[in-house]
Amino acid sequence: MDAVFTPNLDKLRNIVQSFGAHSFTATQVATDYEGRAASSESAKTFEEQLARHAAVLGIQPVPGKHAAWLAT
C-alpha cells in the first residue's frame, strides 16, 4: 500500500508566496519544499497538491501555460 503524501500547508503557502508576482511550476515548489532537486514523480505529486489546495494557498493556474501557477 502506498503512503499518502500530506504536505505541511503552512510551509507550502510560504513557498508559493515567496515567488511573489512571478509564475512558478510544481517542480520549483517541490525543489524548495524538499531542499533538493525534484524528481519527475515528486513534481507530479506537487502538481496534484497545488491543484487540490489552490484556494487555501491563494494560487491559480496561469491561463494558457501548462503547469504554471501564480499567487493571487
C-alpha contacts under 8 A as a table, 3 or more apart, distances in Angstrom:
res1	aa1	res2	aa2	distance
7	P	12	L	7.13
7	P	49	Q	7.80
8	N	11	K	5.41
8	N	12	L	6.20
9	L	12	L	4.84
9	L	13	R	5.87
9	L	57	L	7.62
10	D	13	R	5.08
10	D	14	N	6.20
11	K	14	N	5.16
11	K	15	I	6.29
11	K	33	Y	7.50
12	L	15	I	5.13
12	L	16	V	6.33
12	L	29	V	7.78
12	L	33	Y	7.05
12	L	57	L	7.56
13	R	16	V	5.28
13	R	17	Q	6.04
13	R	57	L	5.24
13	R	58	G	7.92
14	N	17	Q	5.15
14	N	18	S	6.13
15	I	18	S	5.15
15	I	19	F	7.19
15	I	29	V	6.61
15	I	32	D	6.99
15	I	33	Y	7.25
16	V	19	F	5.70
16	V	20	G	7.63
16	V	24	F	7.88
16	V	29	V	6.94
16	V	57	L	7.55
16	V	59	I	7.84
16	V	71	A	6.86
17	Q	20	G	5.44
17	Q	71	A	6.55
19	F	22	H	5.50
19	F	23	S	7.02
19	F	24	F	6.93
19	F	71	A	7.80
20	G	71	A	6.77
21	A	70	L	6.97
21	A	71	A	6.63
22	H	70	L	6.59
22	H	71	A	7.92
23	S	62	V	7.43
23	S	68	A	6.24
23	S	69	W	5.37
23	S	70	L	4.67
23	S	71	A	7.56
24	F	28	Q	6.51
24	F	29	V	7.51
24	F	68	A	5.54
24	F	69	W	5.29
24	F	70	L	6.48
25	T	28	Q	5.31
25	T	29	V	6.50
25	T	47	E	7.98
25	T	67	A	6.07
25	T	68	A	4.84
25	T	69	W	6.06
26	A	29	V	4.98
26	A	30	A	5.97
26	A	43	A	5.43
26	A	44	K	7.39
26	A	46	F	5.51
26	A	47	E	5.05
26	A	50	L	7.41
26	A	67	A	7.13
26	A	68	A	7.46
26	A	69	W	7.98
27	T	30	A	5.07
27	T	31	T	6.10
27	T	38	A	6.07
27	T	39	S	8.00
27	T	40	S	7.79
27	T	42	S	7.67
27	T	43	A	4.68
27	T	46	F	7.48
27	T	47	E	7.97
28	Q	31	T	5.14
28	Q	32	D	6.27
28	Q	38	A	7.77
29	V	32	D	5.19
29	V	33	Y	5.96
29	V	46	F	7.30
30	A	33	Y	5.01
30	A	34	E	5.91
30	A	37	A	7.87
30	A	38	A	5.68
30	A	42	S	6.52
30	A	43	A	5.87
30	A	46	F	6.10
31	T	34	E	5.37
31	T	35	G	5.63
31	T	36	R	5.26
31	T	37	A	5.01
31	T	38	A	4.85
32	D	35	G	5.16
32	D	36	R	7.08
34	E	37	A	7.79
34	E	38	A	7.44
38	A	42	S	5.83
38	A	43	A	6.19
39	S	42	S	5.09
39	S	43	A	6.19
40	S	43	A	5.04
40	S	44	K	6.17
41	E	44	K	5.08
41	E	45	T	6.27
42	S	45	T	5.04
42	S	46	F	6.22
43	A	46	F	5.11
43	A	47	E	6.06
44	K	47	E	5.02
44	K	48	E	6.37
45	T	48	E	5.23
45	T	49	Q	6.31
46	F	49	Q	4.83
46	F	50	L	5.97
47	E	50	L	5.17
47	E	51	A	6.25
47	E	67	A	7.45
48	E	51	A	5.20
48	E	52	R	6.08
49	Q	52	R	4.98
49	Q	53	H	5.99
50	L	53	H	5.32
50	L	54	A	5.41
50	L	57	L	7.86
51	A	54	A	5.29
53	H	56	V	5.39
53	H	57	L	6.05
54	A	57	L	5.09
54	A	58	G	5.91
54	A	59	I	5.11
54	A	60	Q	6.21
55	A	58	G	5.17
55	A	59	I	6.45
55	A	60	Q	7.78
56	V	59	I	7.98
58	G	71	A	5.77
58	G	72	T	5.50
59	I	69	W	6.53
59	I	70	L	5.43
59	I	71	A	4.19
59	I	72	T	5.23
60	Q	69	W	5.63
60	Q	70	L	5.53
60	Q	71	A	6.44
60	Q	72	T	6.65
61	P	65	K	7.84
61	P	67	A	7.20
61	P	68	A	5.88
61	P	69	W	4.39
61	P	70	L	6.22
62	V	65	K	5.61
62	V	66	H	7.72
62	V	67	A	7.87
62	V	68	A	5.50
62	V	69	W	5.21
62	V	70	L	6.08
65	K	68	A	5.77
